[in-house]
Amino acid sequence: MGESTSASTPAAEPFRIDVPDAEIDDLRARLRTARWAGDPGNDDWRYGTNRDALADLCDSWAEEFDWRAQEAAINAFGQFRVVLDDVPIHFLHVRGRGAPDGPAPMPIILTHGWPWTFWEFHAVIGPLTDPAAHGGDPADAFDVVVPSLPGFGWSTPLTVTGVDCQRTSDLWARLMTEVLGYDRFAAHGGDWGALVTANLAHAHAPLLIGAHESFPGFVDLDYTSFGPADFGPEEAGRWEQMMASVPHTTSHLAVHSTDPQSLAYALNDSPVGLAGWMLERRRAWSDCAGDVESVFPRDFLLTTLSIYWFTQSIGSSLRFYYENLGAPSWTPRHDRIPAMEAPTAFAVFPRDLLQVPRRVGEQHANVVRWTPMERGGHFAPSEAPDLLVEDLRATFRDRRS
């Protein structure tokens, strides 16, 4: 890879995905022989995932979906794996193409959440690494690193416990500096990735050029400590949006953070169950007005499901909630204010699950940019990649050497 590592740090090894034919055949067989539950009176999804919609998706998964084409698209990017502190880490590493007489591409690590995978960022990698080829300024080029969270995708098998957002941020700091050889870097994340990024901004601020989040993640904020009166006039409707999302988040939070292993057996055994659990979240958490495929192409949805299925990572991905919420062990690394010292930008998407007043955010982070977006929900990199790319470029444009 061209980077040096210390004697105590293992080198990353090139990696390619090659799912055995037998596993693809097994997936199709399971989909074709599924035992379907009845679903009366659920045209509006009030009881959860609608059977007709799920059956149509699963039929495509079994009969039409071309995993090999998606596998080839992923393998077109440079992929690597390394094991740090007994934690396997899979990541994409794509070099930027900047202007010959301009600044070197800025290294940035992009961190996903659940039910995301590293592939959630596929649409932003090209514009970030080669802006000139996508109508942008080559001076805005980034070196992009996209890891799979521990226990997700090919960052498996995860056999150690206690890997939470704080520990993940420590692993990311080592990945970027010791394994990849960058002195400093930028960081972005959404969902759990925002909390990992927040921990980088707290514990590893000297290493960060800056942080950027598409979800309001803070390390020391009590999310029950503010109410509608804390939102400014320009933030009208954000409290109501957050309250409207509560019914769509309580079920998975309760299960994942208390007894995730009990659910893992079912979802690891049944692709229909896996799809049903995840499809409802995609529909409810995105800016899709009830039509999930108006935002996410079917092939993308099925690729995401396939990554979880082929890696058998659903169980360890659910446990990430337990490690962060069910048995939290987060401890502050310093008592300075704000806790997130690195310059931090927030892209505020109108249909995201969690909304935080700017004035509250400024008490907990070194806020340098706060950008309300015109559209988009919880899955910013795949819902509104154009908006995310432009906000990342604008955030870091003046921070290049």
VEXDREN-2710 file (C-alpha; in Angstrom, 1 decimal):
% VEXDREN-2710
k/r/px/py/pz
1/MET/0.0/0.0/0.0
2/GLY/3.0/2.3/0.2
3/GLU/2.5/3.2/3.9
4/SER/4.9/2.3/6.7
5/THR/3.7/0.8/10.0
6/SER/5.5/0.5/13.3
7/ALA/6.9/-2.7/14.5
8/SER/3.9/-3.3/16.8
9/THR/1.3/-2.5/14.2
10/PRO/0.3/-5.1/11.6
11/ALA/0.2/-4.2/8.0
12/ALA/-3.1/-4.2/6.1
13/GLU/-3.5/-7.0/3.6
14/PRO/-5.3/-6.6/0.3
15/PHE/-8.8/-8.1/0.3
16/ARG/-11.3/-9.2/-2.3
17/ILE/-14.9/-10.4/-1.8
18/ASP/-15.6/-13.8/-3.4
19/VAL/-18.7/-15.4/-2.0
20/PRO/-18.9/-19.1/-2.8
21/ASP/-21.5/-20.3/-5.2
22/ALA/-22.9/-22.6/-2.6
23/GLU/-23.7/-19.8/-0.3
24/ILE/-25.6/-17.9/-3.1
25/ASP/-27.5/-21.1/-3.9
26/ASP/-28.4/-21.6/-0.3
27/LEU/-29.7/-18.0/0.0
28/ARG/-31.9/-18.5/-3.0
29/ALA/-33.2/-21.8/-1.7
30/ARG/-34.1/-20.3/1.7
31/LEU/-35.9/-17.4/0.0
32/ARG/-37.9/-19.8/-2.3
33/THR/-39.0/-22.0/0.6
34/ALA/-39.9/-19.3/3.1
35/ARG/-42.9/-19.9/5.4
36/TRP/-44.8/-16.6/5.3
37/ALA/-46.8/-15.1/8.1
38/GLY/-50.3/-13.8/7.5
39/ASP/-50.6/-10.1/7.3
40/PRO/-54.3/-8.9/7.4
41/GLY/-55.1/-5.2/7.5
42/ASN/-51.5/-4.0/7.1
43/ASP/-51.6/-2.1/3.8
44/ASP/-50.4/1.0/5.6
45/TRP/-47.6/-0.8/7.4
46/ARG/-49.2/-0.1/10.8
47/TYR/-48.2/-3.5/12.1
48/GLY/-44.7/-3.4/10.7
49/THR/-43.3/-4.5/7.3
50/ASN/-46.0/-5.2/4.8
51/ARG/-46.0/-8.8/3.4
52/ASP/-46.7/-8.0/-0.2
53/ALA/-43.9/-5.4/-0.4
54/LEU/-41.5/-7.8/1.4
55/ALA/-42.5/-10.8/-0.8
56/ASP/-41.9/-8.8/-3.9
57/LEU/-38.4/-7.7/-2.7
58/CYS/-37.5/-11.3/-1.6
59/ASP/-38.7/-12.7/-5.0
60/SER/-36.3/-10.3/-6.7
61/TRP/-33.6/-11.3/-4.3
62/ALA/-34.1/-15.0/-5.2
63/GLU/-34.8/-14.8/-8.9
64/GLU/-33.4/-11.6/-10.4
65/PHE/-30.7/-10.1/-8.2
66/ASP/-27.1/-10.5/-9.5
67/TRP/-24.8/-10.6/-6.6
68/ARG/-21.8/-11.2/-8.8
69/ALA/-22.4/-7.8/-10.5
70/GLN/-22.5/-6.1/-7.1
71/GLU/-19.5/-8.0/-5.9
72/ALA/-17.5/-6.8/-8.9
73/ALA/-18.6/-3.2/-8.3
74/ILE/-17.3/-3.4/-4.7
75/ASN/-14.1/-5.2/-5.8
76/ALA/-13.4/-2.3/-8.2
77/PHE/-12.4/-0.3/-5.1
78/GLY/-9.2/-1.1/-3.2
79/GLN/-10.1/-3.2/-0.2
80/PHE/-8.0/-4.2/2.8
81/ARG/-8.2/-6.0/6.1
82/VAL/-6.1/-5.6/9.2
83/VAL/-6.5/-6.9/12.8
84/LEU/-5.9/-4.4/15.6
85/ASP/-6.2/-5.4/19.2
86/ASP/-7.9/-8.7/18.1
87/VAL/-10.6/-6.7/16.2
88/PRO/-10.7/-7.4/12.4
89/ILE/-11.2/-4.3/10.3
90/HIS/-12.2/-4.3/6.7
91/PHE/-11.9/-1.0/4.8
92/LEU/-11.9/0.6/1.4
93/HIS/-9.0/2.9/0.7
94/VAL/-9.3/5.1/-2.4
95/ARG/-6.7/7.7/-3.3
96/GLY/-7.8/11.1/-4.4
97/ARG/-6.9/12.9/-7.7
98/GLY/-6.2/16.5/-7.0
99/ALA/-4.9/19.3/-9.1
100/PRO/-1.1/18.9/-10.0
101/ASP/-0.3/22.3/-8.6
102/GLY/-2.9/22.2/-5.8
103/PRO/-3.0/20.9/-2.2
104/ALA/-2.6/17.1/-1.7
105/PRO/-5.9/15.2/-1.3
106/MET/-7.1/15.4/2.3
107/PRO/-7.5/12.0/4.1
108/ILE/-11.0/11.4/5.4
109/ILE/-12.5/8.4/7.2
110/LEU/-16.2/7.8/6.6
111/THR/-18.1/5.7/9.2
112/HIS/-21.4/4.1/8.7
113/GLY/-24.2/3.0/11.1
114/TRP/-27.0/0.4/11.3
115/PRO/-28.6/-1.0/9.2
116/TRP/-26.0/0.5/7.0
117/THR/-22.8/-1.1/5.6
118/PHE/-19.6/0.4/4.3
119/TRP/-21.4/0.4/0.9
120/GLU/-23.8/3.1/2.1
121/PHE/-21.0/5.5/0.9
122/HIS/-20.6/4.1/-2.6
123/ALA/-22.1/7.1/-4.3
124/VAL/-19.9/9.7/-2.6
125/ILE/-16.5/8.0/-3.1
126/GLY/-16.1/9.1/-6.7
127/PRO/-17.1/12.7/-6.2
128/LEU/-14.9/13.0/-3.1
129/THR/-11.8/11.3/-4.6
130/ASP/-12.0/12.7/-8.1
131/PRO/-14.1/15.9/-8.0
132/ALA/-13.0/17.1/-11.4
133/ALA/-14.6/14.0/-13.0
134/HIS/-17.9/14.8/-11.2
135/GLY/-18.2/18.5/-12.0
136/GLY/-16.2/19.8/-9.0
137/ASP/-12.9/21.5/-8.3
138/PRO/-9.9/19.1/-8.1
139/ALA/-8.6/21.2/-5.2
140/ASP/-11.4/19.6/-3.1
141/ALA/-10.1/16.0/-3.5
142/PHE/-10.0/13.6/-0.6
143/ASP/-8.2/10.3/0.1
144/VAL/-11.2/8.3/1.2
145/VAL/-11.1/5.5/3.8
146/VAL/-14.4/3.6/4.5
147/PRO/-14.1/0.9/7.2
148/SER/-16.8/-1.5/8.2
149/LEU/-17.7/-1.1/11.8
150/PRO/-16.4/-3.9/14.1
151/GLY/-18.7/-6.8/13.8
152/PHE/-20.3/-5.5/10.5
153/GLY/-19.7/-6.9/7.0
154/TRP/-16.2/-8.2/6.6
155/SER/-15.0/-6.7/9.8
156/THR/-15.8/-10.2/11.2
157/PRO/-15.8/-12.5/13.0
158/LEU/-15.8/-10.3/16.1
159/THR/-15.0/-12.6/19.0
160/VAL/-14.1/-10.0/21.6
161/THR/-16.8/-8.1/23.5
162/GLY/-17.0/-4.5/24.7
163/VAL/-16.2/-2.8/21.4
164/ASP/-18.3/0.4/21.5
165/CYS/-18.1/3.8/19.8
166/GLN/-15.3/5.0/22.0
167/ARG/-13.1/1.9/21.4
168/THR/-13.9/2.1/17.7
169/SER/-12.7/5.6/17.6
170/ASP/-9.4/4.5/19.1
171/LEU/-9.1/1.8/16.5
172/TRP/-9.9/4.3/13.7
173/ALA/-7.1/6.6/15.1
174/ARG/-4.7/3.8/14.8
175/LEU/-5.9/2.7/11.4
176/MET/-5.4/6.2/10.0
177/THR/-2.1/7.0/11.6
178/GLU/-0.2/3.8/12.3
179/VAL/-1.6/1.6/9.5
180/LEU/-2.1/4.1/6.7
181/GLY/0.5/6.6/7.8
182/TYR/-1.5/9.8/7.8
183/ASP/-0.4/12.5/10.3
184/ARG/-3.8/14.1/10.5
185/PHE/-7.2/13.4/8.9
186/ALA/-10.8/14.4/8.6
187/ALA/-13.7/12.3/9.9
188/HIS/-17.3/12.0/8.9
189/GLY/-20.1/9.7/10.2
190/GLY/-23.9/9.1/10.4
191/ASP/-25.9/7.1/12.8
192/TRP/-23.4/5.1/15.0
193/GLY/-20.7/6.5/12.7
194/ALA/-21.6/10.0/14.0
195/LEU/-21.0/8.8/17.6
196/VAL/-17.6/7.3/16.5
197/THR/-16.8/10.6/14.9
198/ALA/-17.8/12.4/18.0
199/ASN/-15.5/10.3/20.0
200/LEU/-12.7/11.1/17.6
201/ALA/-13.4/14.8/18.1
202/HIS/-13.3/14.3/21.8
203/ALA/-10.4/11.9/22.4
204/HIS/-8.3/12.4/19.3
205/ALA/-8.8/16.1/18.5
206/PRO/-5.1/16.8/17.8
207/LEU/-5.2/14.2/15.0
208/LEU/-8.3/15.7/13.4
209/ILE/-8.3/18.3/10.7
210/GLY/-12.0/18.5/11.5
211/ALA/-15.1/16.4/12.1
212/HIS/-18.4/16.3/10.1
213/GLU/-21.6/14.5/11.0
214/SER/-24.9/13.9/9.2
215/PHE/-26.5/12.9/12.5
216/PRO/-26.2/14.9/15.7
217/GLY/-23.8/12.7/17.7
218/PHE/-22.3/14.1/20.9
219/VAL/-20.3/12.3/23.5
220/ASP/-21.6/14.1/26.7
221/LEU/-25.1/15.2/25.7
222/ASP/-28.2/14.0/27.6
223/TYR/-30.7/13.8/24.8
224/THR/-33.6/14.1/27.2
225/SER/-32.3/17.4/28.5
226/PHE/-33.8/19.7/25.9
227/GLY/-37.3/20.4/24.7
228/PRO/-39.3/22.3/22.0
229/ALA/-38.5/25.7/23.6
230/ASP/-34.7/25.1/23.0
231/PHE/-35.2/25.2/19.2
232/GLY/-34.8/28.6/17.5
233/PRO/-37.3/30.1/15.1
234/GLU/-35.3/28.9/12.1
235/GLU/-35.6/25.4/13.5
236/ALA/-39.4/25.3/13.5
237/GLY/-40.8/21.8/13.1
238/ARG/-37.6/19.9/14.1
239/TRP/-39.0/18.9/17.6
240/GLU/-42.2/17.7/16.0
241/GLN/-40.2/15.7/13.4
242/MET/-38.2/14.0/16.2
243/MET/-41.3/13.1/18.2
244/ALA/-43.0/11.7/15.1
245/SER/-40.0/9.3/14.6
246/VAL/-40.2/7.9/18.2
247/PRO/-42.6/5.0/17.4
248/HIS/-40.3/3.9/14.6
249/THR/-37.2/3.6/16.8
250/THR/-38.4/2.2/20.1
251/SER/-38.7/-1.4/19.1
252/HIS/-35.3/-2.0/17.7
253/LEU/-33.6/0.1/20.4
254/ALA/-35.2/-2.0/23.1
255/VAL/-34.3/-5.3/21.6
256/HIS/-30.8/-4.5/20.3
257/SER/-29.7/-2.9/23.5
258/THR/-31.1/-5.5/25.9
259/ASP/-31.1/-9.0/24.4
260/PRO/-29.7/-8.8/20.8
261/GLN/-28.6/-12.4/20.8
262/SER/-32.1/-13.7/21.0
263/LEU/-33.1/-11.9/17.8
264/ALA/-29.8/-12.8/16.1
265/TYR/-30.6/-16.5/15.8
266/ALA/-33.8/-15.8/13.8
267/LEU/-32.3/-13.1/11.5
268/ASN/-29.1/-15.1/10.9
269/ASP/-31.2/-18.1/9.9
270/SER/-33.9/-16.5/7.7
271/PRO/-33.2/-14.0/4.9
272/VAL/-36.9/-13.1/4.8
273/GLY/-36.7/-12.2/8.5
274/LEU/-33.5/-10.2/7.9
275/ALA/-35.2/-8.3/5.1
276/GLY/-38.4/-7.7/7.0
277/TRP/-36.5/-6.3/10.0
278/MET/-34.4/-4.0/7.9
279/LEU/-36.9/-2.9/5.2
280/GLU/-39.2/-1.3/7.7
281/ARG/-36.4/0.8/9.1
282/ARG/-35.4/2.0/5.6
283/ARG/-39.0/3.0/4.9
284/ALA/-39.6/4.7/8.2
285/TRP/-36.3/6.5/8.6
286/SER/-35.8/7.9/5.1
287/ASP/-37.3/10.8/3.3
288/CYS/-39.3/8.5/1.0
289/ALA/-43.0/9.4/1.8
290/GLY/-43.7/5.7/2.2
291/ASP/-42.2/4.6/-1.1
292/VAL/-38.8/3.2/-0.1
293/GLU/-37.7/2.4/-3.7
294/SER/-38.2/6.0/-4.7
295/VAL/-35.1/6.7/-2.7
296/PHE/-33.1/3.5/-2.6
297/PRO/-32.7/1.4/-5.8
298/ARG/-33.7/-2.2/-5.3
299/ASP/-30.2/-3.5/-6.2
300/PHE/-28.8/-1.3/-3.5
301/LEU/-31.3/-2.6/-0.9
302/LEU/-30.5/-6.2/-1.9
303/THR/-26.8/-5.6/-1.8
304/THR/-27.0/-4.2/1.7
305/LEU/-29.0/-7.3/2.8
306/SER/-26.6/-9.6/1.0
307/ILE/-23.6/-8.2/2.8
308/TYR/-25.2/-8.8/6.2
309/TRP/-26.4/-12.3/5.0
310/PHE/-23.2/-13.6/3.4
311/THR/-21.0/-12.3/6.3
312/GLN/-23.4/-13.6/9.0
313/SER/-22.8/-10.3/10.7
314/ILE/-26.3/-9.4/11.8
315/GLY/-25.7/-10.8/15.4
316/SER/-22.5/-8.9/16.0
317/SER/-24.0/-5.8/14.4
318/LEU/-26.9/-5.9/16.8
319/ARG/-24.6/-6.2/19.7
320/PHE/-23.1/-2.9/18.9
321/TYR/-26.2/-1.4/20.5
322/TYR/-25.7/-3.4/23.6
323/GLU/-22.1/-2.4/24.0
324/ASN/-23.1/1.3/23.7
325/LEU/-26.5/1.4/25.3
326/GLY/-27.1/-1.8/27.3
327/ALA/-23.7/-1.9/29.1
328/PRO/-22.1/1.5/28.5
329/SER/-18.6/1.9/29.6
330/TRP/-17.9/5.3/28.1
331/THR/-15.5/7.4/30.1
332/PRO/-14.4/10.9/29.3
333/ARG/-10.8/11.4/28.2
334/HIS/-10.7/15.0/29.5
335/ASP/-12.9/17.5/31.3
336/ARG/-12.4/20.4/29.0
337/ILE/-15.3/22.3/27.5
338/PRO/-16.6/21.7/24.9
339/ALA/-16.0/17.9/25.2
340/MET/-15.6/17.7/21.4
341/GLU/-12.7/20.0/20.9
342/ALA/-12.0/19.3/17.2
343/PRO/-13.7/21.7/14.7
344/THR/-17.0/20.0/14.0
345/ALA/-19.6/20.6/11.3
346/PHE/-23.2/19.3/11.3
347/ALA/-25.4/18.6/8.2
348/VAL/-28.9/18.6/9.5
349/PHE/-31.3/16.5/7.4
350/PRO/-35.0/17.4/7.8
351/ARG/-36.3/13.8/8.1
352/ASP/-33.6/12.4/10.3
353/LEU/-34.6/10.6/13.5
354/LEU/-32.9/12.9/16.0
355/GLN/-32.9/16.6/16.0
356/VAL/-30.8/18.8/18.3
357/PRO/-31.1/22.6/18.7
358/ARG/-28.0/24.3/17.4
359/ARG/-27.6/26.3/20.7
360/VAL/-27.5/23.0/22.6
361/GLY/-25.0/21.5/20.2
362/GLU/-22.7/24.5/20.6
363/GLN/-22.5/23.7/24.3
364/HIS/-21.0/20.3/23.6
365/ALA/-19.0/20.7/20.5
366/ASN/-16.7/23.1/18.8
367/VAL/-19.3/23.9/16.1
368/VAL/-17.9/25.6/13.0
369/ARG/-20.7/24.9/10.6
370/TRP/-24.4/23.9/11.0
371/THR/-26.2/23.4/7.7
372/PRO/-29.9/22.7/7.4
373/MET/-30.5/20.5/4.3
374/GLU/-33.4/20.8/1.9
375/ARG/-34.2/17.1/1.8
376/GLY/-33.0/13.8/3.1
377/GLY/-33.5/11.5/6.1
378/HIS/-31.4/9.2/8.2
379/PHE/-29.3/7.7/5.4
380/ALA/-27.6/10.8/4.0
381/PRO/-24.8/9.1/1.9
382/SER/-27.4/7.1/-0.1
383/GLU/-30.4/9.4/0.1
384/ALA/-28.8/12.7/-0.7
385/PRO/-25.2/12.0/-1.8
386/ASP/-25.0/15.3/-3.7
387/LEU/-25.9/17.3/-0.7
388/LEU/-23.5/15.4/1.6
389/VAL/-20.6/15.7/-0.9
390/GLU/-21.0/19.5/-1.3
391/ASP/-21.2/20.0/2.5
392/LEU/-18.1/18.0/3.0
393/ARG/-16.3/19.9/0.3
394/ALA/-17.4/23.3/1.8
395/THR/-16.6/22.2/5.4
396/PHE/-13.0/21.3/4.6
397/ARG/-12.2/23.7/1.8
398/ASP/-10.5/26.2/4.0
399/ARG/-8.7/23.6/6.1
400/ARG/-6.3/22.3/3.5
401/SER/-2.6/23.0/3.7
END
